[in-house]
Amino acid sequence: MNLVFQVQIPPNGGRSEGRKVFHYVEDLYKFSSKKALAYAEFTEADYFCLKSDEWLGKEYSPAYHKLYIYELFKEGYDKIFYLDSDAIVREDCPNIFEYDVFSAMQDKSNTPSGLQKQQRDKERFNLREDYNYFCSGTMLFDRKFYENTKDHWREELEKPQPQHDQSLFNILCNNYYGNYNLLSNDWGHWSKKGKYITHINTSGGTKTFNESDYDV
């Protein structure tokens, strides 16, 4: 049993929100949800969109509410595909549930500048030297990820070190999961138009969206 999962919570002033401001673009989020629901039907998965910050509380910005996967796995799901709500699944997107391990895209490019940033992230969060820091906008969680991290995520979350949801998931993967499946940027990287998923960056950018202008 699989699930496609999104979070659509308006900005709430919670932890880390001021570091990277994402605009809540309602029309874009609705369109993203419609496409994610269609993708769930295509892959014969359930769909769930979290729209309240009641579970984790207003102390944490909406991005942290991706952690709701820990509640969803309790319902018996084998895999959960998390997708940012400013990302749009395209019609030719293959079935991501065919992967059997945790999967995500590399966050930084392999350019000299990108590799330097990758190294800084690994040093900052005490990650393995051979670890590949991933982007948290598109993630496929397997049950092993849940079982290996369910007793550690809150402890890591409450540590005082400066971090965002992305670094938290990378810390959990590095410390408790191990090697993961590296997806290509076609799965919705924030830096380019993906072949399977297009990620429309709303961090300091897009504030309006018109469905009729978008070609899927």
C-alpha positions as CSV (number, residue, x, y, z in Angstrom):
1,M,0.0,0.0,0.0
2,N,1.5,3.3,-1.1
3,L,0.8,7.0,-0.6
4,V,1.4,10.3,-2.4
5,F,1.8,13.0,0.3
6,Q,1.8,16.8,0.2
7,V,1.8,19.6,2.7
8,Q,-0.2,22.8,2.0
9,I,0.0,24.9,5.2
10,P,0.0,28.7,5.0
11,P,3.1,30.5,6.4
12,N,2.9,30.5,10.2
13,G,6.0,32.3,11.4
14,G,7.5,29.0,12.7
15,R,11.1,27.9,13.0
16,S,13.3,28.5,10.0
17,E,10.6,30.3,8.0
18,G,12.4,33.6,8.0
19,R,15.6,32.0,6.5
20,K,13.9,31.0,3.2
21,V,10.5,32.6,2.5
22,F,8.2,30.6,0.4
23,H,5.1,32.3,-1.0
24,Y,1.8,30.5,-0.5
25,V,0.4,30.6,-4.1
26,E,-3.0,29.1,-3.7
27,D,-3.7,28.5,-7.4
28,L,-0.4,26.8,-7.9
29,Y,-1.0,24.6,-4.9
30,K,-4.4,23.6,-6.1
31,F,-3.0,22.7,-9.5
32,S,-0.1,20.8,-7.9
33,S,-2.6,18.9,-5.8
34,K,-4.8,18.0,-8.8
35,K,-1.8,16.6,-10.7
36,A,-0.5,14.8,-7.6
37,L,-3.9,13.2,-7.1
38,A,-4.0,12.1,-10.8
39,Y,-0.5,10.6,-10.3
40,A,-1.7,8.7,-7.2
41,E,-4.5,7.2,-9.3
42,F,-2.1,6.3,-12.1
43,T,0.2,4.5,-9.6
44,E,-2.7,3.0,-7.7
45,A,-1.7,4.8,-4.5
46,D,-3.6,6.8,-1.9
47,Y,-3.3,10.6,-1.7
48,F,-3.2,12.8,1.3
49,C,-2.6,16.5,1.7
50,L,-1.9,17.9,5.2
51,K,-3.4,21.4,5.6
52,S,-3.2,22.0,9.3
53,D,-0.1,22.7,11.5
54,E,-1.9,21.3,14.6
55,W,0.2,18.1,14.7
56,L,3.7,19.5,15.0
57,G,2.5,23.0,16.2
58,K,3.1,26.6,15.0
59,E,6.6,26.5,16.5
60,Y,7.6,24.9,13.2
61,S,7.2,26.2,9.7
62,P,5.1,24.3,7.2
63,A,8.2,22.6,5.7
64,Y,8.8,20.7,8.9
65,H,5.4,19.1,8.7
66,K,6.8,16.7,6.1
67,L,7.6,14.8,9.2
68,Y,4.0,13.8,9.3
69,I,5.2,10.8,7.3
70,Y,5.8,9.2,10.8
71,E,2.1,9.3,11.5
72,L,1.2,8.1,8.0
73,F,3.4,5.1,8.2
74,K,1.6,4.0,11.3
75,E,-1.4,3.4,9.0
76,G,0.4,0.6,7.3
77,Y,1.9,2.2,4.2
78,D,4.9,0.5,2.6
79,K,6.1,3.6,0.7
80,I,5.3,7.3,0.8
81,F,6.1,9.7,-2.0
82,Y,6.5,13.2,-0.7
83,L,6.1,16.0,-3.2
84,D,6.4,19.8,-2.6
85,S,3.2,21.7,-3.4
86,D,5.0,24.0,-5.8
87,A,6.0,21.0,-7.9
88,I,3.8,19.7,-10.8
89,V,3.8,16.1,-11.9
90,R,3.9,15.8,-15.7
91,E,1.8,13.3,-17.6
92,D,4.8,11.2,-18.7
93,C,6.1,10.8,-15.1
94,P,7.0,7.1,-14.5
95,N,5.9,5.1,-11.4
96,I,8.3,6.1,-8.6
97,F,7.0,3.3,-6.4
98,E,8.9,0.9,-8.6
99,Y,12.0,1.9,-6.5
100,D,12.3,-0.2,-3.4
101,V,14.6,2.1,-1.3
102,F,14.6,5.7,-0.1
103,S,15.1,7.9,-3.1
104,A,15.9,11.6,-3.6
105,M,17.7,14.1,-5.9
106,Q,21.1,15.6,-5.3
107,D,20.7,19.1,-3.9
108,K,23.8,20.8,-5.4
109,S,25.2,20.6,-8.9
110,N,28.5,19.0,-9.7
111,T,30.1,22.3,-10.7
112,P,33.1,23.5,-8.6
113,S,30.8,25.9,-6.8
114,G,28.1,23.2,-6.2
115,L,30.7,20.7,-5.0
116,Q,32.1,23.3,-2.5
117,K,28.6,23.9,-1.2
118,Q,28.0,20.1,-0.9
119,Q,31.2,19.8,1.1
120,R,30.2,22.6,3.4
121,D,26.9,20.9,4.1
122,K,28.6,17.7,5.0
123,E,31.0,19.4,7.4
124,R,28.2,21.5,8.9
125,F,26.0,18.6,9.7
126,N,28.7,16.0,10.4
127,L,27.8,13.8,7.4
128,R,30.0,11.0,6.0
129,E,32.6,12.1,3.5
130,D,31.1,9.9,0.8
131,Y,27.5,11.1,1.5
132,N,25.5,12.9,-1.2
133,Y,23.4,15.7,0.3
134,F,19.9,15.5,-1.2
135,C,17.0,17.9,-1.9
136,S,13.9,17.4,0.2
137,G,11.4,18.6,-2.4
138,T,10.9,15.1,-3.9
139,M,11.4,12.1,-1.6
140,L,10.3,8.5,-1.7
141,F,10.3,7.0,1.7
142,D,10.4,3.3,2.2
143,R,9.4,1.4,5.4
144,K,13.1,0.8,6.3
145,F,13.5,4.6,6.5
146,Y,10.6,4.7,8.9
147,E,11.7,1.8,11.0
148,N,15.3,3.1,11.3
149,T,14.5,6.7,12.1
150,K,11.2,6.7,14.0
151,D,12.9,6.6,17.4
152,H,15.3,9.4,16.4
153,W,13.6,12.1,14.4
154,R,12.2,14.1,17.3
155,E,15.6,14.0,19.1
156,E,17.3,15.3,16.0
157,L,14.6,17.9,15.4
158,E,15.0,19.4,18.9
159,K,18.7,19.8,18.7
160,P,19.8,23.5,18.9
161,Q,21.9,23.4,15.7
162,P,20.7,25.7,12.9
163,Q,19.0,23.6,10.3
164,H,15.9,23.3,8.1
165,D,13.8,20.3,7.2
166,Q,16.2,19.4,4.4
167,S,19.2,19.1,6.6
168,L,17.1,17.2,9.2
169,F,16.2,14.5,6.6
170,N,19.8,14.3,5.4
171,I,21.0,13.8,9.0
172,L,18.5,11.0,9.6
173,C,19.4,9.3,6.3
174,N,23.2,9.6,7.0
175,N,23.0,8.5,10.6
176,Y,20.3,5.8,10.6
177,Y,19.6,4.7,7.1
178,G,22.7,4.6,4.9
179,N,23.0,4.5,1.1
180,Y,20.0,5.7,-0.8
181,N,18.8,5.8,-4.5
182,L,19.9,9.0,-6.2
183,L,17.2,10.3,-8.6
184,S,18.0,12.3,-11.6
185,N,17.1,16.0,-11.8
186,D,14.2,15.0,-14.0
187,W,12.2,14.3,-10.8
188,G,11.7,17.9,-10.0
189,H,14.9,19.6,-9.0
190,W,14.4,23.2,-7.9
191,S,17.1,24.5,-10.4
192,K,15.6,23.3,-13.7
193,K,12.4,22.2,-15.6
194,G,12.3,18.4,-15.0
195,K,11.2,15.9,-17.5
196,Y,8.9,14.1,-15.0
197,I,8.2,16.9,-12.5
198,T,8.5,20.6,-12.8
199,H,9.4,22.5,-9.6
200,I,8.2,26.1,-9.7
201,N,10.4,27.9,-7.1
202,T,8.3,30.1,-4.9
203,S,11.2,31.1,-2.7
204,G,11.3,34.9,-3.3
205,G,9.9,34.3,-6.8
206,T,6.6,33.2,-8.1
207,K,3.6,34.8,-6.4
208,T,0.9,34.2,-9.0
209,F,0.0,31.2,-11.1
210,N,-2.4,30.7,-14.0
211,E,-3.2,27.0,-14.8
212,S,-4.0,27.9,-18.4
213,D,-0.5,29.1,-19.0
214,Y,1.1,25.8,-18.0
215,D,1.7,23.1,-20.5
216,V,1.8,19.6,-19.0
